[in-house]
Amino acid sequence: MDNLVIRTERLSKNYGRHLGIADVDIEVRAGEVFGYLGPNGAGKTTTIRILMDFIRADKGRAEIFGLDVRKQSLEIRRRVGFLPGGMQLYENLSGGDYLRFFAGLRGGIDKPFVEELASRLACPLERPIHTLSQGSKRKIGLIQAFMHKPALLILDEPTSGLDPIVRHEFYRLIAEARAHGQTVFFSSHNLPEVERICDRVAIIRQGRIAATERIEELKARSMRSLEIRFNEDVGEGAFASIPGLEITAQEKRLLKGRLKGEMDALLKAAVRFQVSDFSSQEPDLEEIFLAYYGDNDHAQ
C-alpha cells in the first residue's frame, strides 16, 4: 500500500533464550496516530529499537517510508522524530544548549517553534540538565522529537514521568501533529491514554501481536468493573436487561458488576433510583488479554 509509513513482516528478535518479539506484523498508515500497547516487557521497546536500527532483527523485515530500516537508516532518521524510553541526555549542558546541538546536526530548525514547545510543556531550558527532574528531562526529549516537524514521530512511553497538566498538553501536540498530516507511532502500557488519542492500536503480549484494532473496537471489548450504591432498595431485576452487564453481586442497595461496551443504558437505569455512590474502574491490560484474547500467545 502506497500510504504505509511503517511496515513490518514477521519481525523477530531473541536475546539468547529470552524471546524479544516473534513474527510481529505492523502496518501504520500515513497521517494516523498508532498506539503500540502492552505491559512492560512485552516487546514494545525491542520493536522500536529495530525500527530505528539500534539493534538488528534475527529474521523478518521492516520498512519506514518504503525504505529498508537496515540499509537506509540514515535517510529514514532525517525524517523521523524519536523519543527513546531509556533517554540519556548530556547532563552538563543546559536544556537549551542540548537542543541547539541537535538543531545544528539537523542543519537548523525553527527557533520560535522550539520556544513555543518549551513554553507549552513548561520546560526550563536555561538550567543544567543534571539539575532537572526526570519529568523535565522527558520534556526536553519531547521537544527534541517534535522541533523539526518530522513526517513521522516514534515515541517510546512518551508520557512517563509527566504530570497530568503536561500530559494533557502532550495530547494536544499529538492532535496538532495529526492535523498537519504527520504520522505518530507511540508505545504505551496505559489503556485510557491510547483510547484517548489513537486511531488504531496493535496489542502486544509476550512478544507477539495479540490483535490490531481500531479504537472503537478496542473500547467495545473493554470490560470495566463497577459498583453502585443506592439510598433506597432496588429490585433484583432492575438491571437484568442492561446490554453487556455481568452482575457479580447484588443486594437491596448495592450493585457490583462488570460492563462491556458503553455505559449509557446502565446510567439511565441507575438514575431512576437515588444513587449515593458510583465507582467505575478501567480494566488493566492483562484482564483484557485474558478476557478477549485468551492465554494463547499466537493469537492474531
C-alpha positions in Angstrom: 0.0 0.0 0.0 1.4 3.4 -1.0 0.1 5.2 2.1 2.0 2.9 4.5 4.6 4.8 6.6 5.7 1.7 8.7 5.5 -1.9 7.7 7.0 -4.9 9.4 6.8 -8.5 8.3 7.4 -11.4 10.7 9.8 -9.3 12.6 11.6 -11.4 15.3 14.3 -11.0 17.9 15.7 -13.3 20.6 18.0 -12.4 23.4 19.6 -15.8 23.9 16.9 -18.0 25.4 14.7 -14.9 26.1 12.1 -14.0 23.5 12.1 -10.4 22.5 9.5 -10.4 19.7 8.2 -13.0 17.3 6.6 -12.7 13.9 5.5 -9.1 14.5 3.4 -7.7 11.6 2.6 -4.0 11.8 1.2 -1.5 9.2 1.0 2.2 10.1 -0.8 4.4 7.6 0.2 8.0 6.7 -1.4 10.6 8.9 -2.7 8.3 11.7 -1.9 8.0 15.4 -1.0 4.4 16.0 -0.6 3.0 19.5 1.6 0.1 20.4 0.0 -1.2 23.6 1.3 -3.8 26.0 2.6 -4.3 29.5 6.2 -3.6 30.4 8.5 -6.3 29.0 6.1 -7.2 26.2 8.4 -6.3 23.4 7.5 -2.7 22.6 10.9 -1.2 23.0 12.6 -4.1 21.1 10.3 -3.4 18.2 11.1 0.4 18.3 14.9 -0.2 18.5 14.7 -2.4 15.4 12.8 0.3 13.6 15.4 2.8 14.5 18.2 0.3 13.5 19.7 0.4 17.0 19.5 -3.4 17.1 19.0 -5.9 14.3 16.2 -8.4 13.9 17.0 -12.1 13.7 14.5 -12.5 10.9 11.8 -10.6 9.1 12.0 -7.1 7.6 10.9 -3.6 8.4 10.4 -0.6 6.2 9.7 3.1 7.0 8.6 5.4 4.1 9.2 2.3 1.9 12.9 2.3 2.9 14.7 -0.7 4.5 15.4 0.2 8.1 18.8 -1.5 7.9 20.1 -0.4 4.5 18.7 3.1 4.5 18.5 4.1 8.2 20.3 7.4 7.8 17.8 8.7 5.2 14.9 7.4 7.5 16.3 9.2 10.6 16.3 12.6 8.7 12.5 12.3 8.5 11.8 10.9 12.0 11.4 12.5 15.4 12.4 9.9 18.0 12.0 9.8 21.8 13.6 6.7 23.4 12.2 5.0 26.5 15.5 5.0 28.4 16.6 8.5 27.4 20.2 9.6 28.0 21.0 13.3 27.9 24.2 15.3 28.0 23.9 16.1 31.7 26.4 19.0 31.8 24.6 21.0 29.1 21.6 23.2 29.7 18.4 22.1 28.0 18.7 25.0 25.5 22.3 24.1 24.6 21.3 20.4 24.2 18.5 21.4 21.8 20.8 23.8 19.9 23.3 21.0 19.5 20.8 18.7 17.9 19.4 21.5 15.8 22.9 22.0 14.4 23.1 18.4 13.5 19.9 18.7 11.5 21.0 21.9 9.8 18.9 24.3 11.8 15.3 24.3 13.0 12.5 26.8 13.7 13.7 28.5 16.9 10.3 30.2 17.7 8.7 26.8 17.4 11.2 25.4 20.0 10.4 28.3 22.3 6.7 27.6 21.8 7.1 23.9 22.7 9.2 24.8 25.8 6.5 27.2 27.0 3.7 24.8 26.4 5.5 22.0 28.2 6.7 24.3 31.0 10.3 23.2 30.3 13.1 25.1 31.9 15.7 25.3 29.1 18.2 27.6 30.9 19.0 25.1 33.7 21.7 22.4 33.5 20.2 19.1 32.7 21.7 17.3 35.7 19.6 19.6 38.0 16.3 18.7 36.4 13.7 16.1 37.5 13.0 13.1 35.3 9.8 14.7 34.2 11.6 17.8 32.9 14.2 15.7 31.2 11.4 13.9 29.5 10.1 17.3 28.3 13.4 18.1 26.7 13.3 14.7 24.9 9.8 15.6 23.6 10.9 19.0 22.3 13.9 17.3 20.5 11.5 14.9 18.9 8.9 17.5 17.8 11.1 20.5 17.0 12.0 19.7 13.3 8.3 18.9 12.5 9.1 15.4 11.3 6.9 13.4 8.9 7.0 10.5 11.5 7.2 10.6 15.3 8.3 7.4 17.0 7.8 7.8 20.8 8.6 5.2 23.4 6.4 5.6 26.5 6.3 9.4 25.9 4.2 10.4 29.0 6.3 8.5 31.5 7.1 10.9 34.3 4.9 13.7 33.1 2.4 15.4 35.4 -1.3 15.5 34.4 -1.2 19.1 33.1 1.8 18.4 30.9 0.4 15.1 29.7 -2.7 16.9 28.6 -0.6 19.4 26.6 1.2 16.4 25.0 -2.1 15.1 23.9 -2.8 18.4 22.2 0.6 18.3 20.4 -0.3 14.8 19.1 -3.7 16.1 17.8 -2.0 19.0 16.1 0.6 16.7 14.5 -2.2 14.6 13.1 -4.0 17.7 11.8 -0.7 18.7 10.0 -0.5 15.3 8.3 2.3 13.9 10.5 2.2 10.2 11.4 2.6 9.1 15.1 3.7 5.7 16.4 4.0 5.5 20.1 4.2 2.8 22.7 2.3 2.8 26.0 1.0 0.5 28.7 -1.7 2.9 29.6 -5.1 1.8 28.1 -7.1 5.0 28.7 -4.2 7.1 27.1 -4.2 5.0 24.0 -8.0 5.1 23.8 -7.9 8.9 24.1 -5.6 9.8 21.3 -5.1 6.9 18.9 -6.8 5.9 15.7 -5.7 2.3 15.8 -3.7 0.1 18.2 -1.6 -3.0 18.0 -1.7 -5.0 21.2 1.5 -7.0 22.0 1.8 -9.6 24.7 4.8 -11.7 25.5 6.5 -10.7 22.3 3.6 -11.5 19.9 0.8 -9.3 18.4 -2.4 -10.3 20.0 -4.6 -8.0 17.9 -4.6 -4.9 15.8 -7.9 -2.9 16.1 -9.5 0.4 15.7 -10.0 2.2 19.0 -13.8 1.9 18.6 -13.4 -1.9 18.5 -11.0 -1.9 21.5 -13.5 0.1 23.6 -16.2 -2.3 22.7 -14.0 -5.1 24.1 -13.1 -3.4 27.3 -14.9 -4.7 30.4 -14.8 -2.3 33.3 -15.5 -3.1 37.0 -18.2 -1.0 38.6 -20.0 -0.6 41.9 -23.2 1.4 42.6 -24.7 2.2 46.0 -28.2 3.4 46.4 -30.2 5.3 49.1 -33.2 3.1 48.5 -34.0 -0.6 47.9 -33.6 -1.7 44.3 -35.3 -4.8 42.9 -33.3 -7.7 41.6 -34.5 -7.4 38.1 -33.9 -3.6 37.7 -30.6 -4.1 35.8 -31.2 -7.6 34.3 -31.6 -6.4 30.8 -28.6 -3.9 30.5 -26.6 -4.9 27.4 -23.1 -6.1 28.3 -23.6 -6.0 32.1 -22.5 -9.0 34.1 -23.8 -8.7 37.7 -21.3 -10.2 40.2 -23.1 -9.2 43.4 -26.4 -7.6 44.2 -28.1 -6.6 47.4 -31.0 -4.3 48.1 -28.9 -1.2 48.0 -25.7 -2.4 46.2 -24.9 -3.5 42.7 -21.5 -4.8 41.7 -20.6 -6.0 38.2 -18.6 -5.8 35.0 -19.7 -3.9 31.9 -18.6 -4.5 28.4 -19.2 -1.6 26.0 -20.9 1.7 26.5 -22.3 2.9 29.9 -25.3 4.8 28.6 -28.0 2.2 29.3 -26.7 1.4 32.7 -26.6 5.1 33.8 -30.1 5.7 32.5 -31.3 2.7 34.6 -29.4 3.8 37.7 -30.8 7.4 37.7 -34.3 6.0 38.2 -33.2 5.5 41.8 -31.4 7.6 44.5 -27.7 6.9 43.9 -25.4 7.6 46.9 -22.1 6.5 45.3 -20.9 5.3 41.9 -17.4 4.0 41.0 -16.0 2.5 37.8 -12.6 1.1 37.2 -10.9 0.6 33.8 -9.6 -2.9 33.2 -5.9 -3.5 33.2 -4.2 -4.8 30.1 -3.8 -8.4 31.4 -7.5 -8.6 32.1 -8.3 -7.5 28.6 -5.9 -10.1 27.1 -7.3 -12.9 29.2 -10.9 -11.9 28.7 -10.8 -11.4 25.0 -7.7 -13.0 23.5 -7.3 -15.9 25.9 -4.0 -17.2 27.0 -2.8 -18.0 23.5 0.4 -16.1 22.7 -0.1 -16.9 19.0 -3.5 -15.1 18.8 -3.8 -12.7 15.9 
